[in-house]
Amino acid sequence: MNEIDSAPLPQGELTLRTVAMPRETNANGDIFGGWLLSQMDLAGGVAGAEVAGGRVATVAINAMSFLTPVHVGAVVSCYTQVLEVGRSSIRIMVEVWINSKHDGAPLKVTEGEFVFVAIDARGHTRAIGS
């Protein structure tokens, strides 16, 4: 990912929606970036597990930039798009969108490229589909 995509609409499949709650805020009243990252990881994990046909683990997250703060009460929508499937790994783009507090227009919050690997019951890497 070289720069944040400025496309006006979400790319990929809606994978996770949740509401940003007050307990997830920093001292300024904005939602913590770490909480948002965890939601992205959950969405990517859901998409990755579907592709892998089982359990996956996050092994890397590429650069992210936050474009706008997330307010309490915002509906946070995570969209996923599978970029590449390897022997045991899956690269997935995750975009986060909210609706503007002022006019309801869709706002892109961030995006990140996540890499997951398929793992077996013992936690070892396995080939996808096995």
C-alpha positions as a Markdown table, in Angstrom:
| # | Residue | x | y | z |
|---|---|---|---|---|
| 1 | Met | 0.0 | 0.0 | 0.0 |
| 2 | Asn | 1.7 | 3.2 | -1.1 |
| 3 | Glu | -1.0 | 5.7 | -0.2 |
| 4 | Ile | -4.5 | 5.7 | 1.1 |
| 5 | Asp | -7.1 | 5.1 | -1.6 |
| 6 | Ser | -9.4 | 8.1 | -1.9 |
| 7 | Ala | -12.2 | 6.3 | -3.7 |
| 8 | Pro | -15.6 | 7.7 | -2.6 |
| 9 | Leu | -17.2 | 4.3 | -1.9 |
| 10 | Pro | -16.1 | 1.2 | 0.1 |
| 11 | Gln | -14.2 | -1.5 | -1.8 |
| 12 | Gly | -14.8 | -5.2 | -1.0 |
| 13 | Glu | -17.4 | -7.0 | 1.0 |
| 14 | Leu | -19.0 | -5.7 | 4.2 |
| 15 | Thr | -17.6 | -8.1 | 6.8 |
| 16 | Leu | -18.1 | -6.5 | 10.2 |
| 17 | Arg | -20.2 | -3.7 | 11.7 |
| 18 | Thr | -20.1 | -2.5 | 15.2 |
| 19 | Val | -20.9 | 0.7 | 17.2 |
| 20 | Ala | -18.1 | 2.8 | 18.7 |
| 21 | Met | -18.9 | 3.0 | 22.4 |
| 22 | Pro | -17.7 | 5.5 | 25.0 |
| 23 | Arg | -15.4 | 3.0 | 26.8 |
| 24 | Glu | -13.2 | 3.0 | 23.7 |
| 25 | Thr | -12.3 | 6.7 | 23.7 |
| 26 | Asn | -9.2 | 8.6 | 24.4 |
| 27 | Ala | -8.9 | 11.8 | 26.5 |
| 28 | Asn | -10.2 | 13.8 | 23.6 |
| 29 | Gly | -13.4 | 11.7 | 23.2 |
| 30 | Asp | -12.3 | 10.1 | 20.0 |
| 31 | Ile | -12.2 | 6.3 | 19.5 |
| 32 | Phe | -8.8 | 4.8 | 20.2 |
| 33 | Gly | -6.9 | 3.8 | 17.0 |
| 34 | Gly | -5.9 | 0.5 | 18.7 |
| 35 | Trp | -9.6 | -0.4 | 19.1 |
| 36 | Leu | -10.2 | 0.3 | 15.5 |
| 37 | Leu | -7.2 | -1.8 | 14.5 |
| 38 | Ser | -8.6 | -4.7 | 16.5 |
| 39 | Gln | -11.9 | -4.5 | 14.6 |
| 40 | Met | -10.0 | -4.5 | 11.4 |
| 41 | Asp | -8.1 | -7.6 | 12.5 |
| 42 | Leu | -11.4 | -9.3 | 13.4 |
| 43 | Ala | -12.9 | -8.5 | 10.0 |
| 44 | Gly | -9.7 | -9.7 | 8.2 |
| 45 | Gly | -9.7 | -12.9 | 10.3 |
| 46 | Val | -13.3 | -13.6 | 9.3 |
| 47 | Ala | -12.5 | -13.2 | 5.6 |
| 48 | Gly | -9.3 | -15.2 | 6.0 |
| 49 | Ala | -10.9 | -18.1 | 7.7 |
| 50 | Glu | -13.5 | -18.3 | 5.0 |
| 51 | Val | -10.8 | -18.5 | 2.3 |
| 52 | Ala | -8.6 | -20.9 | 4.3 |
| 53 | Gly | -11.4 | -23.2 | 5.3 |
| 54 | Gly | -10.4 | -22.9 | 9.0 |
| 55 | Arg | -8.3 | -21.1 | 11.6 |
| 56 | Val | -6.0 | -18.3 | 10.6 |
| 57 | Ala | -3.5 | -16.2 | 12.5 |
| 58 | Thr | -2.4 | -12.6 | 11.8 |
| 59 | Val | 1.2 | -12.4 | 10.8 |
| 60 | Ala | 1.6 | -8.9 | 9.5 |
| 61 | Ile | -0.2 | -5.6 | 9.1 |
| 62 | Asn | 1.2 | -3.1 | 6.6 |
| 63 | Ala | 1.1 | 0.7 | 7.1 |
| 64 | Met | -2.0 | 2.5 | 8.0 |
| 65 | Ser | -3.0 | 6.2 | 8.1 |
| 66 | Phe | -6.0 | 7.6 | 9.9 |
| 67 | Leu | -7.9 | 10.0 | 7.8 |
| 68 | Thr | -10.6 | 11.1 | 10.2 |
| 69 | Pro | -11.5 | 10.6 | 13.9 |
| 70 | Val | -14.2 | 8.2 | 14.8 |
| 71 | His | -16.9 | 9.6 | 17.1 |
| 72 | Val | -18.8 | 7.8 | 19.9 |
| 73 | Gly | -21.9 | 6.2 | 18.4 |
| 74 | Ala | -20.5 | 5.9 | 14.9 |
| 75 | Val | -21.4 | 2.7 | 13.1 |
| 76 | Val | -18.0 | 1.3 | 12.1 |
| 77 | Ser | -18.1 | -0.8 | 9.0 |
| 78 | Cys | -15.2 | -2.9 | 7.9 |
| 79 | Tyr | -14.9 | -4.0 | 4.3 |
| 80 | Thr | -12.6 | -6.8 | 3.2 |
| 81 | Gln | -11.1 | -7.6 | -0.2 |
| 82 | Val | -8.9 | -10.7 | -0.7 |
| 83 | Leu | -5.8 | -9.5 | -2.6 |
| 84 | Glu | -3.8 | -12.7 | -2.9 |
| 85 | Val | -3.9 | -16.4 | -1.8 |
| 86 | Gly | -0.6 | -18.3 | -1.4 |
| 87 | Arg | 0.2 | -21.8 | -0.3 |
| 88 | Ser | -0.6 | -21.0 | 3.3 |
| 89 | Ser | -1.0 | -17.2 | 3.4 |
| 90 | Ile | -3.7 | -14.7 | 2.5 |
| 91 | Arg | -3.3 | -11.0 | 1.9 |
| 92 | Ile | -6.5 | -9.0 | 2.7 |
| 93 | Met | -7.2 | -5.3 | 2.3 |
| 94 | Val | -9.4 | -4.0 | 5.1 |
| 95 | Glu | -11.1 | -0.6 | 4.8 |
| 96 | Val | -13.0 | 1.1 | 7.6 |
| 97 | Trp | -15.9 | 3.5 | 6.9 |
| 98 | Ile | -18.3 | 5.5 | 9.1 |
| 99 | Asn | -21.1 | 7.9 | 8.3 |
| 100 | Ser | -20.5 | 11.6 | 9.0 |
| 101 | Lys | -21.9 | 12.8 | 12.3 |
| 102 | His | -23.0 | 16.0 | 10.5 |
| 103 | Asp | -24.7 | 14.9 | 7.2 |
| 104 | Gly | -24.5 | 11.1 | 7.2 |
| 105 | Ala | -22.2 | 11.0 | 4.2 |
| 106 | Pro | -19.9 | 8.0 | 4.1 |
| 107 | Leu | -16.4 | 8.8 | 5.4 |
| 108 | Lys | -13.3 | 6.6 | 4.9 |
| 109 | Val | -11.4 | 6.3 | 8.2 |
| 110 | Thr | -8.5 | 4.1 | 7.3 |
| 111 | Glu | -7.3 | 1.0 | 5.3 |
| 112 | Gly | -4.7 | -1.6 | 5.9 |
| 113 | Glu | -3.3 | -4.7 | 4.3 |
| 114 | Phe | -3.3 | -7.7 | 6.6 |
| 115 | Val | -1.5 | -11.0 | 6.1 |
| 116 | Phe | -2.9 | -14.1 | 7.6 |
| 117 | Val | -1.6 | -17.7 | 7.6 |
| 118 | Ala | -3.7 | -20.8 | 7.8 |
| 119 | Ile | -2.9 | -22.8 | 11.0 |
| 120 | Asp | -3.8 | -26.3 | 12.2 |
| 121 | Ala | -5.1 | -27.4 | 15.6 |
| 122 | Arg | -1.6 | -27.4 | 17.0 |
| 123 | Gly | -0.9 | -23.8 | 15.9 |
| 124 | His | 1.4 | -24.8 | 13.0 |
| 125 | Thr | 1.2 | -23.4 | 9.5 |
| 126 | Arg | -0.8 | -25.5 | 7.1 |
| 127 | Ala | -1.6 | -25.4 | 3.4 |
| 128 | Ile | -4.8 | -23.7 | 2.6 |
| 129 | Gly | -7.5 | -26.2 | 1.9 |
| 130 | Ser | -5.9 | -29.0 | 4.0 |
